[in-house]
Amino acid sequence: MASQLGKRYRCTVCGTEILCVKAGTGEVTCCGQAVELQEPKKIPSSD
């Protein structure tokens, strides 16, 4: 998976969170394994 600009990644082993500031074709890794892409947090509706 290519790294995507502005996306956050999280290591499932140590909990490190990574913010991608430059897109590329490489894979984001931590603790010897690929990290998972974090989904954006839902914000409450202001209706």
C-alpha positions in Angstrom: 0.0 0.0 0.0 1.4 3.4 -0.9 1.6 6.1 1.7 -1.1 8.7 1.3 -0.5 12.4 2.0 -2.4 13.7 5.1 -3.4 10.2 6.3 -2.7 8.8 9.8 -1.3 5.4 10.4 -1.2 3.4 13.7 1.1 0.6 14.8 -0.8 -2.2 16.3 2.2 -3.4 18.4 3.4 -0.2 20.1 0.6 2.3 19.4 2.8 4.8 17.6 0.7 7.1 15.4 2.3 8.4 12.1 1.0 11.3 10.1 2.1 11.1 6.4 3.5 14.5 5.2 4.8 13.3 1.9 3.1 10.7 -0.4 5.1 7.9 -1.8 5.1 4.4 -3.2 6.8 2.8 -0.1 5.0 1.0 2.7 4.8 2.5 6.2 6.2 0.1 8.7 6.9 0.1 12.5 8.0 -2.7 14.8 8.9 -4.8 11.7 5.4 -4.9 10.2 3.0 -2.8 8.2 0.9 -0.2 10.0 -2.8 0.2 9.6 -4.6 3.2 8.2 -6.7 5.0 10.7 -10.2 6.0 9.8 -11.2 9.7 10.5 -13.0 10.3 13.7 -16.7 11.2 13.4 -17.5 14.7 14.7 -20.9 15.3 16.3 -23.5 17.0 14.1 -24.3 20.6 15.0 -27.9 20.5 13.8 
